Amino acid sequence: MDLLVCRPGFEDALRDEIAQRLGGKAVCLCPVPGMVEVRASVPLPPEFIFERRRMPDAGFIPDQLLKPVTAEQVRQMLGPALQGNLPWSICSFPAGSGTVGNLGPRVKGIEKAVLRVAREHFPETGRQMTDTQAGLLLQLCLTPRGLYHSCAAPCLQAGSPLRMHQDSRAPSRSYLKLEEAFQLMNRQPRKNETAVDLGAAPGGWTYALIRRGCHVTAVDHGPMKLPPHEPGWGRVRHIRANGITFEPPRDLCPVDWLVSDMLVAPGVVLGLLRRWIGARRMRFFVCNIKIPQQNPCAAVKPLEDFLSAQRKVEFRLKQLYHDRREITIMGQLK
C-alpha cells in the first residue's frame, strides 16, 4: 500500500486522477481527510498533480497500540534500514491540517520515542541516523485512527511540502505561489532576465521577479501596488491591457519568463499557451489555472494533452502547497 497525501478537500480529485492514469489497476480508499490509500497492481507514476506527499509501502499501527512505542514496532518501521544497515533520516507530521486534537504535538512525541527505542534496541541502526535525506527516509503520519509509517528511498513526493516564508513587502500573498514554483523548477530568475506578467495587479508575482533583478512588463488594467524600489531590483513597465488577449510588441519577445496568475478557466490558459508556445515567445513559464468544483481532472486534461504533444516543451502540473482551488503549470521551451 502507498499512502498519498493531498490538500484536504481534494481526495476525490486525487482518486479521479489515479483512476484516469491507472484505470482498474488501482483501488483507492480515503481513511481520513487529506489522505488516499492506494493499492495498485502496477508501479505508480512518479507523481500526481493533486499529490503533496507520498509514503511508499506504508504500514499502519492502530492508535491503541502506540502507548508505548515498542521495539517490535520500531523494527517494523525501520525494516529496510535494519536490513541494509543504511543511513536514514526521519520526518513526522499530523494528518490533514493538524488541527484535530493534539495530533501535532503527539506525533513529535512519537518521533522522539522512535529515536529513543532505535538507539536503545538497534544501536548500529541508531548510529546511521542523519539530518540529511541521504539513504532512506522514515516518514511518520499520525491520524485520529493511528500511525502510518514508511521507510523508503526519498521519492519525488517525499518530505515536507514547500511552505514559503511570508514577505511583508509583497503586495499580496500570491507571490508565495511563484516562489514555490521556482523552488520546484530548480531554476530561479536571474538578474537582467526579462519577463511578462499577465494579469499582474496588484503585483505579487511582479514583485517576486523584480526583487531578483528581472525587467518585467506587467500587463493589467488594475493598479500596481509595488513597494518602493530598492538597489539591485529590476525595472517594471506597466501596460494597461487585458492579460488574456495581450499581444506583445515584436521587440519584446522572446522573453525569459512568462508568468500569469489570472482568475481564468483551464481552457483560457490553454488558448494563451497555444499562442505563446506556438510563437516561442518565452523560455520559461509559470501559469496558474483556476479549477472547477466538479471534475477538475477532466477540466485540466486538454491542457495536459496539449503540453505533452509539444516535442520541445518540458512541463510539470502541480497543486502547490500555496495553491487553493488552483493548479500551477511550470515549464520551459527547449
Order of alpha helices (4+ residues) and beta strands (2+ residues): beta-alpha-beta-beta-beta-beta-alpha-alpha-beta-alpha-alpha-beta-beta-alpha-beta-alpha-beta-beta-beta-alpha-beta-alpha-beta-beta
